[in-house]
Structures are given as structure tokens and as C-alpha cells.
Amino acid sequence: MQDLQNAGSGLKKMFIASIGAVVCTVLLIIPIVNILAMIGALVFAIISLVGLNEAGKDIEGCKTAFLLTIVNMVVSVLKNIPFLGTGFLGALFSIAGYILGFLIVYYVCKSVADVLEQNEPDVAKTGYMVWKINLVCYAAEIIIAVLALIPLLNILAAFASIIIAIVSLVASILYMIFLYKSSNALA
């Protein structure tokens, strides 16, 4: 296996940033601590970007994921502008965000798994499984976003969104496990 130390180090940063982001998300519900949690979430987002950029030095798919992450951040900002982020246009931005989010996970998992396939086939299998599970989650989120625009079906979408949130949480945990395992395999 070629020298992939940048990839291993970058994936480790992404893993640490993922754990930190989860902690910050939980802390957001606590009134006094929530401001620090928002700052922490921003710091961990930057660490994740740095890690993705670092991994992109060795693995082309991670470089693509880095660029898609930047585009996704722009889409997220546009989605949160009051007159752009509502109604049909807001749904389009949400769907674009879901598609970009999936593509980011896909490029990271697929490209890293491709690199690991020869020497670490179990870790590679995890990567292939993770992007496929995320595909189902993101597709369901897109369907729910469309259903939410249709009167009466939006009630069904609300219930479905609770279920998909739980499945997405599992998919996120599996993604973090993959980041951890692959960073160790490439160290």
C-alpha cells in the first residue's frame, strides 16, 4: 500500500470532529452552555474540513468530497436566508443539501474503501455498507421533503421524519466507526 499518512491523519481529524459535533449538538439544548456549543460546533466543522482536505492529498475522492462540502455550506447559507429558505425554493435547497450530503459520504466511503480493499477488506466492506445505508436515508429524506409540501401528506411526512431521523442517527454512527477504523488502517 502506498504512503497514505495524510489520509490516515485527515480521517482521524474527521472522526474527532464528528464526535465533537455530536457532543456540541447535545449541549445546544442547555441554555447557558449553548453559545459555547455553537462555537464548538463551528470549530469542529473547521477541523473536519481540514481533515477532509488533508485526506484529499492522498485520496482523490476525499478531494472531491472536500469541494462538495464547500458547495454544501453555500447551499446551507442560502437555505437559511429568510426569503430563500421557505416554501418551494426552501425545499429545493433542502433537497440539494441532501444530495450533496450523500455525495460527500459516498465519495469519502467509496474512495477510502477502494484504497483499503486489498489490505483491509473488512474495513472496506464497512465503507461500502455505510454509503449504501446513507443512500437509503438521504433518498427517504428527499421523499419526505417533497411530501412535506403536499397538504395532508405533510402529516405523514412529519411521522416519517421521526423514523428516518433514528435511522440516520444509526447511519451517522456507522460512518464515524468507518472513519475511525479507516484512519487506524491508514496510519
Accessible surface in RSA format (square Angstrom, percent):
REM  Atomic radii and reference values for relative SASA: ProtOr
REM  Chains: A
REM  Algorithm: Lee & Richards
REM  Probe-radius: 1.40
REM  Slices: 20
REM RES _ NUM      All-atoms   Total-Side   Main-Chain    Non-polar    All polar
REM                ABS   REL    ABS   REL    ABS   REL    ABS   REL    ABS   REL
RES MET A   1   116.72  60.4  35.02  23.2  81.70 194.5  47.78  40.6  68.94  91.3
RES GLN A   2   119.98  67.1  99.65  72.8  20.33  48.4  54.97 117.0  65.00  49.3
RES ASP A   3   112.44  78.8  86.74  86.3  25.69  60.8  45.28 106.6  67.16  67.0
RES LEU A   4     7.87   4.4   3.68   2.6   4.20  10.5   3.68   2.6   4.20  11.3
RES GLN A   5   122.83  68.7 119.10  87.0   3.73   8.9  29.65  63.1  93.18  70.7
RES ASN A   6    59.48  41.0  57.73  55.8   1.74   4.2   0.96   2.3  58.52  56.6
RES ALA A   7     0.00   0.0   0.00   0.0   0.00   0.0   0.00   0.0   0.00   0.0
RES GLY A   8     1.94   2.4   0.00   N/A   1.94   2.4   1.05   2.9   0.89   2.0
RES SER A   9    44.53  37.6  33.37  44.5  11.16  25.7  28.75  61.2  15.78  22.1
RES GLY A  10     0.00   0.0   0.00   N/A   0.00   0.0   0.00   0.0   0.00   0.0
RES LEU A  11     0.00   0.0   0.00   0.0   0.00   0.0   0.00   0.0   0.00   0.0
RES LYS A  12    66.85  32.6  66.85  41.0   0.00   0.0  51.26  46.1  15.59  16.6
RES LYS A  13    66.11  32.3  65.50  40.2   0.62   1.5  45.92  41.3  20.19  21.5
RES MET A  14     7.59   3.9   7.54   5.0   0.05   0.1   7.54   6.4   0.05   0.1
RES PHE A  15    40.54  20.3  40.54  25.1   0.00   0.0  40.54  24.6   0.00   0.0
RES ILE A  16    86.65  49.3  84.64  63.1   2.00   4.8  85.99  61.9   0.65   1.8
RES ALA A  17     1.86   1.7   1.04   1.6   0.82   1.9   1.39   2.0   0.46   1.2
RES SER A  18    26.82  22.7  18.53  24.7   8.29  19.1  12.76  27.2  14.06  19.7
RES ILE A  19    77.66  44.2  77.60  57.8   0.06   0.1  77.63  55.9   0.03   0.1
RES GLY A  20     7.21   8.9   0.00   N/A   7.21   8.9   6.95  19.1   0.26   0.6
RES ALA A  21    38.23  35.1  37.80  58.3   0.42   1.0  37.96  53.5   0.27   0.7
RES VAL A  22    69.18  45.5  67.01  60.7   2.17   5.2  69.18  60.1   0.00   0.0
RES VAL A  23    77.46  51.0  74.90  67.8   2.56   6.2  77.38  67.2   0.07   0.2
RES CYS A  24     8.60   6.5   8.60   9.6   0.00   0.0   0.00   0.0   8.60   9.3
RES THR A  25    85.23  60.6  80.96  82.1   4.27  10.2  59.13  79.4  26.10  39.5
RES VAL A  26    89.79  59.1  84.81  76.8   4.98  12.0  89.60  77.9   0.19   0.5
RES LEU A  27    58.35  32.5  58.35  41.7   0.00   0.0  58.35  41.0   0.00   0.0
RES LEU A  28    68.04  37.9  56.70  40.6  11.34  28.5  56.83  39.9  11.21  30.2
RES ILE A  29   143.55  81.7 115.45  86.0  28.10  67.7 122.45  88.2  21.10  57.3
RES ILE A  30    74.78  42.6  73.77  55.0   1.01   2.4  74.78  53.8   0.00   0.0
RES PRO A  31   106.18  77.4  91.75  83.6  14.43  52.5  96.88  80.0   9.29  57.8
RES ILE A  32   156.62  89.1 141.86 105.7  14.76  35.6 147.71 106.4   8.92  24.2
RES VAL A  33    49.36  32.5  48.96  44.3   0.39   0.9  49.36  42.9   0.00   0.0
RES ASN A  34    46.26  31.9  46.26  44.7   0.00   0.0   2.74   6.6  43.52  42.1
RES ILE A  35   109.92  62.6 109.92  81.9   0.00   0.0 109.92  79.2   0.00   0.0
RES LEU A  36   124.22  69.2 117.24  83.9   6.97  17.5 117.51  82.5   6.71  18.1
RES ALA A  37     2.93   2.7   0.00   0.0   2.93   6.7   2.81   4.0   0.13   0.3
RES MET A  38   111.26  57.6 104.14  68.9   7.12  17.0  65.72  55.9  45.54  60.3
RES ILE A  39    97.77  55.6  96.16  71.6   1.61   3.9  97.71  70.4   0.05   0.1
RES GLY A  40    16.27  20.1   0.00   N/A  16.27  20.1  16.13  44.3   0.14   0.3
RES ALA A  41    34.08  31.3  29.73  45.9   4.34   9.9  30.11  42.4   3.96  10.5
RES LEU A  42   110.18  61.4 105.90  75.8   4.28  10.7 109.48  76.9   0.69   1.9
RES VAL A  43    70.59  46.5  70.08  63.4   0.52   1.2  70.55  61.3   0.04   0.1
RES PHE A  44    50.23  25.1  49.48  30.6   0.76   2.0  49.82  30.2   0.41   1.2
RES ALA A  45    42.52  39.1  32.67  50.4   9.85  22.4  40.55  57.1   1.97   5.2
RES ILE A  46    89.60  51.0  89.60  66.8   0.00   0.0  89.60  64.5   0.00   0.0
RES ILE A  47    54.75  31.2  53.61  39.9   1.14   2.7  54.75  39.4   0.00   0.0
RES SER A  48    35.54  30.0  35.54  47.4   0.00   0.0  12.97  27.6  22.57  31.6
RES LEU A  49    27.52  15.3  26.58  19.0   0.95   2.4  27.35  19.2   0.17   0.5
RES VAL A  50    76.07  50.1  72.48  65.6   3.59   8.7  75.43  65.5   0.64   1.7
RES GLY A  51     0.00   0.0   0.00   N/A   0.00   0.0   0.00   0.0   0.00   0.0
RES LEU A  52     5.02   2.8   5.02   3.6   0.00   0.0   5.02   3.5   0.00   0.0
RES ASN A  53    69.16  47.7  67.37  65.1   1.79   4.3   1.91   4.6  67.24  65.0
RES GLU A  54    27.82  16.0  27.31  20.7   0.52   1.2  10.33  20.0  17.49  14.3
RES ALA A  55     0.00   0.0   0.00   0.0   0.00   0.0   0.00   0.0   0.00   0.0
RES GLY A  56     4.03   5.0   0.00   N/A   4.03   5.0   1.88   5.2   2.15   4.8
RES LYS A  57   139.44  68.0 103.00  63.2  36.44  86.8  59.33  53.4  80.12  85.3
RES ASP A  58    42.64  29.9  15.67  15.6  26.97  63.8   7.11  16.7  35.53  35.4
RES ILE A  59     5.90   3.4   3.65   2.7   2.25   5.4   5.82   4.2   0.09   0.2
RES GLU A  60   118.07  67.8 109.53  82.9   8.54  20.3  61.87 119.7  56.20  45.9
RES GLY A  61     9.14  11.3   0.00   N/A   9.14  11.3   6.36  17.5   2.78   6.2
RES CYS A  62     0.00   0.0   0.00   0.0   0.00   0.0   0.00   0.0   0.00   0.0
RES LYS A  63    94.61  46.2  94.22  57.8   0.40   0.9  48.04  43.2  46.58  49.6
RES THR A  64    43.12  30.7  42.22  42.8   0.89   2.1  24.28  32.6  18.84  28.5
RES ALA A  65     0.00   0.0   0.00   0.0   0.00   0.0   0.00   0.0   0.00   0.0
RES PHE A  66    44.78  22.4  44.78  27.7   0.00   0.0  44.78  27.1   0.00   0.0
RES LEU A  67   105.68  58.9 104.80  75.0   0.88   2.2 104.93  73.7   0.75   2.0
RES LEU A  68    31.31  17.4  31.31  22.4   0.00   0.0  31.31  22.0   0.00   0.0
RES THR A  69    25.22  17.9  25.22  25.6   0.00   0.0  24.83  33.4   0.39   0.6
RES ILE A  70    69.84  39.7  69.83  52.0   0.01   0.0  69.83  50.3   0.01   0.0
RES VAL A  71    72.99  48.0  71.57  64.8   1.43   3.4  72.99  63.4   0.00   0.0
RES ASN A  72    31.82  21.9  31.82  30.8   0.00   0.0   2.07   5.0  29.75  28.8
RES MET A  73    82.79  42.9  77.91  51.6   4.88  11.6  78.89  67.1   3.90   5.2
RES VAL A  74    82.38  54.2  80.22  72.6   2.16   5.2  82.31  71.5   0.07   0.2
RES VAL A  75    19.34  12.7  19.34  17.5   0.00   0.0  19.34  16.8   0.00   0.0
RES SER A  76    42.82  36.2  42.56  56.8   0.26   0.6  21.94  46.7  20.88  29.3
RES VAL A  77    97.67  64.3  94.03  85.1   3.64   8.8  96.56  83.9   1.11   3.0
RES LEU A  78    60.48  33.7  60.48  43.3   0.00   0.0  60.48  42.5   0.00   0.0
RES LYS A  79    70.82  34.6  66.01  40.5   4.82  11.5  22.53  20.3  48.29  51.4
RES ASN A  80   111.97  77.2  85.88  83.0  26.09  62.8  29.62  71.3  82.35  79.6
RES ILE A  81    54.33  30.9  52.73  39.3   1.61   3.9  54.15  39.0   0.19   0.5
RES PRO A  82   109.24  79.6  95.75  87.3  13.49  49.0 106.06  87.6   3.18  19.8
RES PHE A  83   159.70  79.9 135.67  84.0  24.03  62.5 143.62  87.1  16.08  46.0
RES LEU A  84    38.24  21.3  38.24  27.4   0.00   0.0  38.24  26.9   0.00   0.0
RES GLY A  85    24.57  30.3   0.00   N/A  24.57  30.3   1.66   4.5  22.92  51.3
RES THR A  86    90.26  64.2  80.16  81.3  10.09  24.1  65.43  87.9  24.83  37.5
RES GLY A  87    52.59  64.9   0.00   N/A  52.59  64.9  36.80 101.0  15.79  35.4
RES PHE A  88   136.55  68.3 128.56  79.6   7.98  20.8 128.56  77.9   7.98  22.9
RES LEU A  89    76.95  42.9  74.75  53.5   2.20   5.5  74.75  52.5   2.20   5.9
RES GLY A  90     4.77   5.9   0.00   N/A   4.77   5.9   3.66  10.0   1.11   2.5
RES ALA A  91    12.47  11.5   5.60   8.6   6.88  15.6  10.32  14.5   2.16   5.7
RES LEU A  92    80.31  44.7  76.17  54.5   4.14  10.4  76.37  53.6   3.94  10.6
RES PHE A  93    34.70  17.4  34.29  21.2   0.41   1.1  34.56  21.0   0.14   0.4
RES SER A  94    25.79  21.8  24.25  32.4   1.53   3.5   6.28  13.4  19.51  27.3
RES ILE A  95    28.82  16.4  28.82  21.5   0.00   0.0  28.82  20.8   0.00   0.0
RES ALA A  96    34.89  32.1  30.22  46.6   4.67  10.6  34.42  48.5   0.47   1.2
RES GLY A  97    15.28  18.8   0.00   N/A  15.28  18.8  10.07  27.6   5.20  11.7
RES TYR A  98    67.06  31.3  66.90  38.1   0.15   0.4  28.21  21.2  38.84  47.9
RES ILE A  99    80.72  45.9  78.78  58.7   1.94   4.7  80.72  58.1   0.00   0.0
RES LEU A 100    20.94  11.7  20.94  15.0   0.00   0.0  20.94  14.7   0.00   0.0
RES GLY A 101     9.86  12.2   0.00   N/A   9.86  12.2   9.08  24.9   0.78   1.8
RES PHE A 102    25.72  12.9  25.72  15.9   0.00   0.0  25.72  15.6   0.00   0.0
RES LEU A 103    54.74  30.5  54.74  39.2   0.00   0.0  54.74  38.4   0.00   0.0
RES ILE A 104    23.45  13.3  23.45  17.5   0.00   0.0  23.45  16.9   0.00   0.0
RES VAL A 105    15.05   9.9  15.05  13.6   0.00   0.0  15.05  13.1   0.00   0.0
RES TYR A 106    53.78  25.1  53.78  30.6   0.00   0.0  23.97  18.0  29.81  36.8
RES TYR A 107    75.06  35.0  74.83  42.6   0.23   0.6  30.85  23.2  44.20  54.5
RES VAL A 108     0.00   0.0   0.00   0.0   0.00   0.0   0.00   0.0   0.00   0.0
RES CYS A 109     0.00   0.0   0.00   0.0   0.00   0.0   0.00   0.0   0.00   0.0
RES LYS A 110    66.58  32.5  66.58  40.8   0.00   0.0  38.66  34.8  27.92  29.7
RES SER A 111    16.13  13.6  12.33  16.5   3.80   8.8  15.27  32.5   0.87   1.2
RES VAL A 112     0.00   0.0   0.00   0.0   0.00   0.0   0.00   0.0   0.00   0.0
RES ALA A 113     0.00   0.0   0.00   0.0   0.00   0.0   0.00   0.0   0.00   0.0
RES ASP A 114    63.61  44.6  47.79  47.6  15.82  37.4  24.74  58.2  38.88  38.8
RES VAL A 115    37.90  24.9  21.83  19.8  16.07  38.7  28.49  24.8   9.41  25.5
RES LEU A 116     0.00   0.0   0.00   0.0   0.00   0.0   0.00   0.0   0.00   0.0
RES GLU A 117    90.69  52.1  84.39  63.8   6.30  15.0  24.70  47.8  65.99  53.9
RES GLN A 118   161.01  90.0 136.45  99.7  24.56  58.5  48.52 103.3 112.49  85.3
RES ASN A 119    79.89  55.1  55.32  53.5  24.56  59.1  18.65  44.9  61.24  59.2
RES GLU A 120    64.10  36.8  62.94  47.6   1.16   2.8   1.92   3.7  62.18  50.8
RES PRO A 121    66.42  48.4  65.82  60.0   0.59   2.2  66.22  54.7   0.20   1.2
RES ASP A 122   106.22  74.4 101.35 100.9   4.87  11.5  34.70  81.7  71.52  71.3
RES VAL A 123    15.89  10.5  15.25  13.8   0.64   1.5  15.81  13.7   0.07   0.2
RES ALA A 124     1.05   1.0   1.05   1.6   0.00   0.0   1.05   1.5   0.00   0.0
RES LYS A 125   136.42  66.6 131.33  80.6   5.09  12.1  82.63  74.4  53.79  57.3
RES THR A 126    19.84  14.1  17.32  17.6   2.52   6.0   6.03   8.1  13.80  20.9
RES GLY A 127     0.00   0.0   0.00   N/A   0.00   0.0   0.00   0.0   0.00   0.0
RES TYR A 128    42.52  19.8  42.52  24.2   0.00   0.0  39.45  29.6   3.07   3.8
RES MET A 129    84.11  43.6  79.29  52.5   4.82  11.5  47.88  40.7  36.23  48.0
RES VAL A 130     0.49   0.3   0.11   0.1   0.39   0.9   0.49   0.4   0.00   0.0
RES TRP A 131    42.64  17.1  42.64  20.6   0.00   0.0  42.24  22.5   0.40   0.7
RES LYS A 132   111.08  54.2 109.33  67.1   1.74   4.2  61.19  55.1  49.89  53.1
RES ILE A 133    51.07  29.1  48.46  36.1   2.61   6.3  50.96  36.7   0.10   0.3
RES ASN A 134    10.83   7.5  10.83  10.5   0.00   0.0   0.00   0.0  10.83  10.5
RES LEU A 135    79.52  44.3  79.52  56.9   0.00   0.0  79.52  55.8   0.00   0.0
RES VAL A 136    98.94  65.1  94.87  85.9   4.08   9.8  97.99  85.1   0.95   2.6
RES CYS A 137     3.20   2.4   3.20   3.6   0.00   0.0   3.11   7.9   0.09   0.1
RES TYR A 138    44.93  21.0  44.93  25.6   0.00   0.0  16.35  12.3  28.58  35.2
RES ALA A 139    43.13  39.7  38.30  59.1   4.83  11.0  42.50  59.8   0.63   1.7
RES ALA A 140    26.52  24.4  22.84  35.2   3.68   8.4  25.81  36.3   0.71   1.9
RES GLU A 141    33.77  19.4  31.68  24.0   2.09   5.0   6.52  12.6  27.25  22.3
RES ILE A 142    42.31  24.1  42.31  31.5   0.00   0.0  42.31  30.5   0.00   0.0
RES ILE A 143   104.19  59.3 102.43  76.3   1.76   4.2 104.10  75.0   0.09   0.2
RES ILE A 144    22.85  13.0  22.85  17.0   0.00   0.0  22.85  16.5   0.00   0.0
RES ALA A 145    15.60  14.3   6.65  10.3   8.95  20.4  13.98  19.7   1.63   4.3
RES VAL A 146    66.08  43.5  66.08  59.8   0.00   0.0  66.08  57.4   0.00   0.0
RES LEU A 147    38.33  21.3  38.33  27.4   0.00   0.0  38.33  26.9   0.00   0.0
RES ALA A 148    51.00  46.9  36.10  55.7  14.89  33.9  36.10  50.8  14.89  39.5
RES LEU A 149    76.97  42.9  49.95  35.7  27.02  67.9  53.33  37.5  23.64  63.6
RES ILE A 150    72.73  41.4  71.84  53.5   0.89   2.2  72.73  52.4   0.00   0.0
RES PRO A 151   106.97  78.0  96.46  87.9  10.51  38.2  99.58  82.2   7.39  45.9
RES LEU A 152   146.37  81.5 133.86  95.8  12.51  31.4 134.10  94.2  12.27  33.0
RES LEU A 153    71.32  39.7  71.26  51.0   0.06   0.1  71.32  50.1   0.00   0.0
RES ASN A 154    63.94  44.1  57.77  55.8   6.16  14.8   8.66  20.8  55.28  53.4
RES ILE A 155   102.18  58.1  99.28  74.0   2.90   7.0 102.18  73.6   0.00   0.0
RES LEU A 156    99.14  55.2  96.22  68.8   2.92   7.3  98.28  69.0   0.86   2.3
RES ALA A 157     2.27   2.1   1.91   2.9   0.37   0.8   2.16   3.0   0.12   0.3
RES ALA A 158    56.75  52.2  47.62  73.5   9.13  20.8  54.89  77.3   1.87   4.9
RES PHE A 159   130.61  65.3 128.95  79.9   1.65   4.3 129.05  78.2   1.55   4.4
RES ALA A 160    29.56  27.2  25.39  39.2   4.17   9.5  27.85  39.2   1.71   4.5
RES SER A 161    41.86  35.4  38.67  51.6   3.20   7.4  25.26  53.8  16.61  23.3
RES ILE A 162   107.37  61.1 103.90  77.4   3.46   8.3 107.15  77.2   0.22   0.6
RES ILE A 163   114.48  65.1 114.20  85.1   0.27   0.7 114.46  82.4   0.02   0.1
RES ILE A 164    19.28  11.0  19.08  14.2   0.20   0.5  19.08  13.7   0.20   0.5
RES ALA A 165    58.29  53.6  46.12  71.2  12.17  27.7  51.99  73.2   6.30  16.7
RES ILE A 166   108.33  61.6 106.94  79.7   1.40   3.4 108.30  78.0   0.04   0.1
RES VAL A 167    59.72  39.3  58.54  53.0   1.18   2.8  59.67  51.8   0.05   0.1
RES SER A 168    23.69  20.0  22.43  29.9   1.26   2.9  22.50  47.9   1.19   1.7
RES LEU A 169   104.69  58.3 100.43  71.9   4.26  10.7 104.20  73.2   0.49   1.3
RES VAL A 170    77.81  51.2  77.57  70.2   0.24   0.6  77.81  67.6   0.00   0.0
RES ALA A 171     1.18   1.1   0.85   1.3   0.33   0.7   1.18   1.7   0.00   0.0
RES SER A 172    52.28  44.2  48.86  65.2   3.42   7.9  22.07  47.0  30.22  42.3
RES ILE A 173    77.79  44.3  77.79  58.0   0.00   0.0  77.79  56.0   0.00   0.0
RES LEU A 174    40.82  22.7  40.82  29.2   0.00   0.0  40.82  28.7   0.00   0.0
RES TYR A 175    31.76  14.8  31.76  18.1   0.00   0.0  28.95  21.8   2.81   3.5
RES MET A 176    20.39  10.6  20.39  13.5   0.00   0.0  19.83  16.9   0.56   0.7
RES ILE A 177    69.15  39.3  67.87  50.6   1.28   3.1  69.15  49.8   0.00   0.0
RES PHE A 178     0.00   0.0   0.00   0.0   0.00   0.0   0.00   0.0   0.00   0.0
RES LEU A 179     0.60   0.3   0.60   0.4   0.00   0.0   0.60   0.4   0.00   0.0
RES TYR A 180    98.96  46.2  98.96  56.3   0.00   0.0  57.71  43.4  41.25  50.9
RES LYS A 181    89.95  43.9  85.40  52.4   4.55  10.8  45.87  41.3  44.09  47.0
RES SER A 182     0.00   0.0   0.00   0.0   0.00   0.0   0.00   0.0   0.00   0.0
RES SER A 183     0.59   0.5   0.00   0.0   0.59   1.4   0.00   0.0   0.59   0.8
RES ASN A 184    67.13  46.3  50.00  48.3  17.13  41.2  24.84  59.8  42.29  40.9
RES ALA A 185    24.79  22.8   2.57   4.0  22.21  50.5  11.65  16.4  13.13  34.8
RES LEU A 186     7.64   4.3   0.35   0.3   7.28  18.3   2.61   1.8   5.02  13.5
RES ALA A 187    98.93  91.0  44.38  68.5  54.55 124.1  62.86  88.5  36.07  95.6
END  Absolute sums over single chains surface
CHAIN  1 A    10302.0       9293.0       1009.0       7871.4       2430.6
END  Absolute sums over all chains
TOTAL         10302.0       9293.0       1009.0       7871.4       2430.6
